[in-house]
Amino acid sequence: MLSDIKINKRIVLAGGPGTGKTSVINALKKEKFYCFEEAAREIFNEFKLRGLEFKTDPIKISENILDKRKHDFESANLLDSKRNVVFYDRGIHEITAYLSSIGKSSKYWDELPFKYKYDLIFLFEPWKEIYKKDENRIEDFSDAKKISPFIVNVYSQCGNNIIKVPNLSIEERVKFILNNLP
């Protein structure tokens, strides 16, 4: 029956590396929200085992990330989610933003984000005090700052509503997000 179809709101936590998105996703999970994890970390690990990294083949790695993010996007309405909301640790649009920031985008990647609409984007901006490099976060803080305008641009161009998340504690960021849900 058509009236039985559940529509979940798709909410993205967007931003460059090391801005606190995953910490907030983990806190939202504890609050029993359904959260899709960042696809790139797992994919980077798989490629690293084969001796490859993002800088050597950004298109191939981006295609793999896209496959996972498309699957997550399409899965949203199959879930029974608290308050009819699902959260994403980054969205499809950020693939284009990353490729644009390193001069590797193309017509295909530039047009791709227009096919996917999220209900709301919470933007996490670069925050030097919490930024940490690790084995998968290869960017320096200056790189994290460089990507942020590309992320804002691609979501804005596609008509997504963006709310900037203030630099607060994890608990306060979660509260801010929950208070600003559609």
C-alpha positions, 0 to 999 in steps of 0.5 A: 500500500502506498501509504505504508511507504516510509520516508526518512529525512536524509541528513548529512554531516558534511565537512573536511577531514578532522572536523568532528563529524564521526565523533558526532555520528557516534554520539547520534548512534548512542541516541539510537539514530540510524547513521551511515558511516563514512565510506572512504576510510574502509575503501582507503584501507582496501586500496592501501593493502594493494599499495595504492592511495588516493593521490595515485588514483583519485578517480578509481577510489572516488568511484568506489566511494560513490558506489557505497554512498549511492547504496547508502542513499538508496537504502534510507527509506528501507530503514525504521529510523528514530524520528524518520531521520537517517544521518550520513557521515558525508554525502555524495556531493563531497566526492565532487568537492574533493576531486574539484579541490585537487583539479581532478573533476570532470563533467561527469563528477560535476553533474553527479551531485544534481541527481541526489538531494539531501534534506539538510546539510550540517556543515562542520568547518575546519577546527584546528584545536581538534584536528588530528592526522592518522593513517587514513587522514593524510591531509594537513590542516591547511588541506582541510581548510582548502576543501571546505569552500569546495564542499559548501559550493557543491552543496549550495549549487545543488540547492541543499539547505546548509546549517553551520555547526558551531565549534562546541563539545560533542554533546552540544553539537548533537543537541544543536543538530537535533534542535535544528532538524526539519 
